[in-house]
Each structure stands twice: as structure tokens, then as C-alpha cells.
Amino acid sequence: MRLSDFVCVDAIVADLEAEDRDGVIRELAGALGRANALGSGKPDEIAKAVIKREKEASTGLGKGVAVPHVKTSAVQEAVAAIGCCGAGIDFSSLDKQPVYTVILLLSPIDNAEAHLQVMECVFRNLQKEDFRRFLRQAQTVEQIKETILEADVSEN
């Protein structure tokens, strides 16, 4: 599986406007909604579900990255939005550092295997310092797209 299999390029936000965790989640859910990537879901409902899940345990992984995620009946296939914030956002990360890249991931509720494959793909790429650095330095949607495509090519 490759990032381009589930990252919705029309829901990439190169410069997040939100300044807190919940706002970022709402902004990315809204981007997925505008991209018609939410299936039967509504951005507000998706954001509420993700925020509820986030309150149970932070998805701020450390090294400047967070992957808020939720399984939902709204989508038939996994879909993700990516947002970047140069100023950094408090996501209650494991390393107590700000988050600069957020990958909001939605998976179908009835397909655990697909969810695991997508999560594994995300984490495999996030372990690569170059990938994290290029996402953090990206200033345009086009640069983020290029980073995703380059990561896909390096997988082969």
C-alpha cells in the first residue's frame, strides 16, 4: 500500500489556520468534506468523533507529527487529509514537543485489515527522517504532493 492510495490530495492543507488540536482536526475534517471524501459523513460529526478519540489518548507521536484517526461508518475506504503548520501545535505529544504535520486518517468501521494496512503505511513513512523533514518544510500543496509521491516511489 502507498500513501497516494488513501491521501486525498484535494484535502491537503499546506498552511493550517487553526492554532489548537481540536481546531486542526475540524479544519482537516472540513477539507475532506470540501473534497467530497467523507462518504455519508459530515465534517462536524467526523471532527467530534476524532476529538473524542483524541481525548482518550493523544495521537501526537513525537518528532513533530500527529496522526489523529478514527474508524467510521461514513467511509467505505480509508482516506486521509494532511495539514502542515509552521508554528507548531500542542497535541500533547509523547515527546512534549509541538506538532508541525498532522495526518487525519479515517478508516471504515468494518474493515480492520484495511485500517491496519493504512496505519502501517503511515507509520513506515513517518519513521523516515527525510519524509518528516520534507513535510515540515513544505510550504505549498504541490510540495506536499511531491513528498507523498516521492515516498511512494521509494517504497518500490
N, C-alpha and C positions, 0 to 999 in steps of 0.2 A: 504494500500500500504506500502511496505517495501523498505528500501534503496537498498537491493540486487535486487529488481525488475528492477532498472534502472542504478545503478552504474556499469560501465564497469570495471571489476576487472583487465582486461588487459590494462587499461588506468589509472592505479593508479601510481603516481609518488611520491615516498617516500621522495626524496630529490631534489626539483626543482633546476635547474641550473640558470634559469632566475633571474635577480635581479630587475626587474621593472614590473609593472602591465601588460603592453602590451606584454612583453616577456613571462610572465607566461601564459597569455591567448594563445599565439601562441604555447607554449610548450605543454599545455594541449590539444589544438586542434590537434596538431601533434600526441600526444599519442592516441587520439581517432582514428585518421586516420590510424596509425600503427596497431591498434586493429580491423581495418575494421568495425568500429562502426558509420561511418559517412554517410552510405547510399550513396546517389548520391553526397554528398558534398565533397569539397576539403578542407583540413586543412587551407590553406591560406584564402579562401573565408569565412569560418566559423569564423576564428580569426578576420578578418576585420569587419564582422557583429557584433561580440560580442564587439569589441573595440569601434565601432561606438555607440552601445547602452550604453556602459560604460561611454562614454564622455557626454551622455545626463544626466545620474545620476549614481553616484557611487553605486556599489553593495557591498561595504565594510560595513558590517552590524554592526561592532563593535565586541568587545570581541575576536579579533584575527581571524575573519572569513570573507570571501567574497564569494558571490555566483553570479558570472557573468553568465548571461543567455540570451538566445535569442530563439525566435521561428523561425524555418527554414523549408523550403520545402524539405531539404536534408534528413531529418529523418522521418520515419514512426511512430516511438515510441520514447518516451523520453529516453535520455541517458545522463549519467554524467561521468566526469572524476574527480578524486580527486588528488590534489597536496599539498604537505607539504613543508614548508621552515623554517628551524630553525632560520635563521637570521631575518626573518620578511621582509615584502614588503609593501611599501607605496601604499595603494589602495584608498587614500582619504576617509578613513572610517569615519563614523558618529562620532566615539569617538576619532578621530585623532590618533589612535594607529596603529601600524603595524599589518599586516595580516600574520598569520602563516599557515592557512588552506584555500585552495581555492577549491571550488566545481564548476566546469564548467558544466552548465546544458543546454542541447539543447532539445527543445520540437517541435513536429510537429506543423506547422503553422495553420492547420485546425482542431485542437482538443484542444479547450480552457479548457475543463473539465479535460483532462489528465494533461495539464500543471498545473492547479490549484492543482490537487491531488499530483503531484510530488513536487511542491513548498511547499505545506503544510507538506508533509513528511519530507522534508529537514529542514524546519524551526522548526518543532516539535522536531526533534532530536537536532538541534543546540541550542535550548533553555536549554538543559541539560548540566550542567557544566561538569559532568563526561565525556560525549561524546566529548565535545570540548577539554577537557584536554587530554584524551586518544589519540585523533587525533594529537594534538600538540606534544605529547611526542613520538608518533610512529616514529620509525626510519627505518622500513622496510615495504615493500609492504604487507608482511604477517601480520604484526601488524595492519596495516590499515584495511585489510580484516577482521581480527578478531574483530576489533572495530565495523565494519559495521554489522557483523553477530550477535554480542552481542546486538547491538541496536535493530536489528530485533527481537531477542528473547524476549527482554524486552518489546516490543510492544504488545506481546500476553498475 
